[in-house]
Amino acid sequence: MSLDGAYDPANIFAKILRGEAPCVKVFEDEHVFAFMDVFPQSRGHTLVIPKQSTARNLLEEDPKVLAHLMTGVQRIARAVRSALAPDGLVITQYNGAPAGQTVFHLHVHIIPRWSDQPLGRHASGTMADMDELKALAEQISAMIS
């Protein structure tokens, strides 16, 4: 998909927001929803999405929504850091299929990095163990302030 097009309300993140698809929730407030990536690039890979949005990417979003989204991303990233003590964090966001976007609902990735562990490929590999994701979500959730 290109940078232009119509928002598809049947995308998986829209379904998660409506409670029509399962996820491992990390955090939710009136502006953002954070959950574990089921195809993580590293242990603790978390996604943050705006709750009241039909933007497919960052370029389509209202600046006020972006402000709330980035505040939520920072809050969750701090919790990931506190919970998992990574050596670094990748915070990334893709716009359009050629850039690597696979779900066309605006979202931000928080990916913990450790110096001695390789980074997995984006949107590939095997699905994570749900029990492990739940345990990680609990660890991260406990650190959100």
PyMOL commands that set and color helices and strands:
alter all, ss='L'
color gray80, all
select helices_A, chain A and resi 12-17+58-60+63-84+97-99+130-142
alter helices_A, ss='H'
color red, helices_A
select strands_A, chain A and resi 25-28+32-36+46-50+88-92+108-113
alter strands_A, ss='S'
color yellow, strands_A
deselect
rebuild
show_as cartoon
